[in-house]
Amino acid sequence: MDPDTSTSQGRRLLPLLLAVAVLAVLVWALVAGGPGGPQEPSAATTSAGPADAAAPRGTTATPGPADPTAAPEPGAPPSPGEGRTVPVETVPVLPAVGLDATGDFGTGLTVRLTAIEAVDGVARAPGEVAGPALAVTLRAANDSTGTIPLDDVVVLLSYGQDRTPATDLGQGSTPLSGSLSAGASATGTYVFAVPEDVRDDLRVEIAADAAPTVAFAGSLD
């Protein structure tokens, strides 16, 4: 074959070979980047945490049970607590004795009504009503060997068959207070608003600390 002829044919085949090579590169690129080809991990995939990696694509992670120790969300009402019934002990009341008798608490403390006098009640505090009243004076004695507190002594007066409670008046009252040493005694006065026509049925109750309440009953007429 003539050398010139071979050279001319080679020059004509060179563009065809280059076109075939470019076409092969394009086909490889399409295959490599297609759905079935290998893919480089994206930034979102490489930065996902364990929770995201555990959930398969196309599914939604189901939240687990709520933590009972977790703080409630803002605006959520607080959970109610457990209600408990606390028993309350009732202080017994001893049988009533006469107005001139001595009441014994059984703790070494005794009380006696030394006077019940009719007075004109003076209203000073809200809820008080001026008018006929009774000033009840009592004497407390400590027959025990220890000290007895008097700040918790409460004196109540009621009248009539319905046991209507009388309103206590601060004006003129000097309640028992402080402590009573062994063998000592103290006097206190308590003023109550009591109508004149109901004084034939009086009841005075005296409570001291947790001891049983002593009661006096009788008539002033």
C-alpha positions in Angstrom: 0.0 0.0 0.0 1.1 3.5 -0.8 2.4 5.3 2.4 0.5 8.4 1.4 -2.7 6.6 1.1 -2.2 5.0 4.7 -1.5 8.4 6.2 -4.7 9.9 4.6 -6.9 7.0 6.0 -5.4 7.4 9.5 -6.2 11.1 9.5 -9.9 10.3 8.6 -10.2 7.7 11.4 -8.8 10.0 14.2 -11.9 12.2 14.6 -14.1 9.0 14.7 -12.0 7.5 17.4 -12.1 10.7 19.5 -15.9 10.8 19.1 -16.2 7.2 20.3 -14.0 7.9 23.3 -16.0 11.0 24.3 -19.3 9.0 24.0 -17.9 6.3 26.2 -17.0 8.8 28.9 -20.5 10.3 28.8 -22.1 6.9 29.1 -19.9 6.0 32.1 -20.8 9.3 33.8 -24.5 8.7 33.3 -24.3 5.1 34.6 -22.2 6.1 37.6 -24.5 9.0 38.6 -27.8 7.1 38.1 -30.1 5.5 40.7 -28.2 2.2 40.7 -24.7 3.6 40.6 -22.4 4.4 43.5 -23.1 7.8 45.2 -21.0 9.9 47.4 -22.5 10.5 50.9 -24.0 14.0 51.2 -23.3 16.4 54.0 -26.8 15.8 55.5 -26.2 12.1 55.6 -22.7 12.3 57.2 -23.9 14.8 59.8 -27.0 12.9 60.9 -27.0 11.6 64.5 -27.8 8.1 65.8 -31.5 8.8 66.0 -31.7 9.9 62.3 -29.7 6.9 61.2 -31.9 4.4 63.1 -35.1 5.6 61.3 -35.4 4.2 57.7 -36.2 6.5 54.9 -39.8 7.2 54.3 -40.8 6.4 57.9 -41.5 8.6 61.0 -39.9 7.8 64.3 -42.5 7.0 67.0 -41.9 8.9 70.4 -41.4 6.7 73.4 -43.3 6.9 76.7 -43.2 10.3 78.6 -40.7 10.6 81.4 -42.6 11.0 84.6 -39.7 12.9 86.2 -39.5 15.4 83.3 -40.6 19.0 84.0 -44.0 19.9 82.5 -44.2 22.0 79.4 -44.9 25.7 79.9 -48.6 26.3 80.3 -49.4 22.7 81.2 -51.5 22.3 84.3 -49.7 20.7 87.3 -50.4 17.1 88.1 -52.7 16.7 91.1 -51.2 15.2 94.2 -52.5 12.3 96.2 -55.1 13.3 98.7 -54.8 11.9 102.2 -57.2 11.9 105.1 -55.6 13.0 108.3 -57.5 11.9 111.4 -58.2 14.6 113.9 -58.6 13.7 117.6 -61.6 15.2 119.3 -60.8 16.6 122.8 -63.3 15.1 125.2 -65.4 17.2 127.5 -65.7 16.2 131.1 -69.2 16.1 132.7 -70.3 19.6 133.8 -70.0 20.6 137.5 -71.8 23.4 139.3 -70.8 27.0 138.9 -69.4 27.0 142.4 -67.5 23.7 142.0 -63.9 23.1 141.1 -62.9 21.8 137.7 -60.0 19.3 137.5 -58.1 18.7 134.2 -56.3 15.7 135.6 -52.9 17.2 134.8 -52.4 18.9 138.2 -54.2 22.0 136.9 -57.5 23.0 138.5 -59.9 25.9 137.9 -62.6 27.5 139.9 -65.1 30.3 139.0 -64.6 32.9 141.7 -67.1 35.5 140.4 -69.7 36.0 137.6 -70.7 39.6 137.6 -73.2 41.6 135.5 -71.5 44.4 133.6 -72.1 46.8 130.7 -70.3 45.4 127.7 -68.2 47.8 125.6 -67.8 47.1 121.9 -64.3 47.9 120.6 -63.4 45.3 118.0 -65.3 44.5 114.7 -68.2 42.1 115.4 -68.6 43.1 119.0 -72.0 44.5 120.2 -72.3 46.7 123.3 -74.9 45.8 125.9 -75.6 43.5 128.8 -72.6 41.3 129.6 -71.1 39.0 132.2 -67.6 39.2 133.5 -66.4 35.7 134.4 -63.4 35.5 136.8 -61.6 32.2 137.3 -58.7 31.1 139.4 -56.2 28.5 138.1 -54.0 26.5 140.5 -51.1 24.3 139.7 -51.1 21.3 142.0 -48.4 19.4 140.1 -44.6 19.4 140.5 -43.9 21.0 137.1 -44.7 24.2 135.2 -48.0 24.5 133.3 -48.4 26.9 130.4 -51.5 29.2 130.4 -51.2 30.8 127.0 -53.4 28.1 125.4 -56.2 28.4 128.0 -59.5 29.0 126.1 -62.8 30.0 127.9 -66.2 29.8 126.2 -69.6 30.7 127.4 -73.0 29.6 126.0 -76.6 30.0 127.2 -80.1 28.6 126.7 -81.3 25.2 125.7 -79.8 25.7 122.2 -76.4 26.4 123.7 -76.1 29.8 121.9 -72.4 30.9 122.0 -71.8 34.2 123.7 -69.6 36.8 122.0 -66.4 37.5 124.0 -65.5 41.2 124.5 -62.0 42.4 124.6 -62.8 45.4 126.7 -62.5 44.5 130.4 -61.0 41.0 129.8 -57.6 40.0 131.3 -57.0 36.4 130.0 -54.6 34.0 131.7 -51.1 34.0 130.2 -47.6 33.0 130.8 -46.7 29.9 132.9 -47.8 28.7 136.2 -45.1 27.2 138.4 -45.7 24.3 140.8 -47.9 25.3 143.7 -48.8 28.7 142.3 -52.1 30.1 141.2 -53.3 32.9 138.8 -56.5 34.8 138.1 -58.1 35.8 134.8 -61.2 37.6 133.7 -63.3 37.0 130.6 -66.2 39.3 129.5 -69.1 37.9 127.4 -72.1 39.6 125.9 -75.1 37.8 127.5 -78.7 39.0 127.4 -80.3 39.4 130.8 -83.2 37.1 130.2 -81.1 33.9 129.5 -78.9 33.9 132.5 -80.8 31.1 134.2 -79.1 28.5 131.9 -75.4 29.2 131.6 -72.5 26.9 130.6 -68.8 27.8 130.9 -66.2 25.5 129.2 -62.5 25.8 129.8 -59.9 24.1 127.6 -56.2 23.9 128.4 -53.6 22.4 126.0 -54.6 18.8 125.1 -56.3 17.9 128.4 -60.0 17.1 128.5 -62.2 20.2 128.6 -63.8 21.0 132.0 -67.3 22.5 132.0 -69.5 24.4 134.5 -73.3 24.7 134.3 -75.9 26.5 136.4 -78.1 29.5 136.8 -77.4 33.0 138.2 -81.1 33.6 139.2 
